[in-house]
Amino acid sequence: MASLARWPNLDGRVGTLVRVAYRMLLVLTAIYVILDIPLEATDLFRNSPVVSHYGFAVARNAHGALPVTQLYPSAERAGLHVDDVVIGLGDARLSPGATRFDLAAQLDALNSAPATLLLLDRTGSVRTLVLTPQAQGLGLIHLFYGMPIWAFGIVQLLALSIPLFVLLCASFLLYKKRPSDGEAMMLAFSFLALIFSTSSGSWPFLYARLPDVVSDVAVQLGTALLCIAVAGVPDGRFTSLWARMAVFAAVIYGLAGVLLALRSDNLHFAALQALLQYAAIGLAAVAIVVRYRASAQIARQQIKWVAIGAVVTVLAMATSIALSFWGIDAAMAPGLRQVVLLFLFVVVHIAIPIGMAISVLAYRLFDSEALITRSAAYAALSVSVIGVFAASESVVQSFG
């Protein structure tokens, strides 16, 4: 461990291999983003309104048999129940690979005529139910979020798209500007991996029939790489024992995360993996504070940009928790509540990438003293980094 002093410059054959690997992952990730956004838009602005037009909603992560998840009063009065499973429309059953894209297309083809659903109920019995359409889909008020479905679609699409684009752009800029810098490339790989943190249940993954283990592995590895990058901020040097211990813990955590994704039923292994995660986070937080104290002014400016991103992220998460804890969100209008929570969700997922990218790329162009004081950076740095890494993954998975 003592021999680990810094990331080497990525020159020669090793650097070429790293950059080739990055370009391959960049292409795959860009394809995922390019496919995901239009599919999400279609789902929000076509599927949801069409299905809601008939008074219900179905699960997004199902094939062939689509469980009913929400009911409008019209469908409830007609006899539809939550947890009924839609297995066909009219006389035809849904194909084994059918999603709510297929159901919405068939309902849309009815041109607002009554729909005959073929249902499988909780007892395993098959029955049919005729549903008469209600008001036009886009004009409906969303049953849960209390805003017009078209407005909900805009807010939701922005909340899903902005983190993807920010992570992708930050990763590409790091690669473009600093392709031979080990610290920059570590962050570039990390941001690519973390893009897939929202892929659980995403349409590209569902259509490709990729299991959730793929996104789980990507998130674990991306978080481990981010911990290593934080320990080496700002220049990829691991000058303290704390930093080298953070690297070691992050590597073990990443490996454990991969094994856990393959053996998710092992609770003892899950507890060990969580312990390793907190160890890597805590050691990285201590390492960056130690590095800040020992650094010259320019390096401190870089570290402060990391602190800015971390503090903003923690404030966003704390605000979300406070709104729920004191019941403030319950007192808000449903539409306003959704807008506020999705805004906080976006902030949680873009503040760290922006802060880290500025720290590595363009810290000289800005004066971080105007945004965060020295004392605030000191006080909040360790707490914020711990909070960010500990909460980000669970927030992303819950939202997805």
Disulfide bonds with the S-S distance in Angstrom:
none
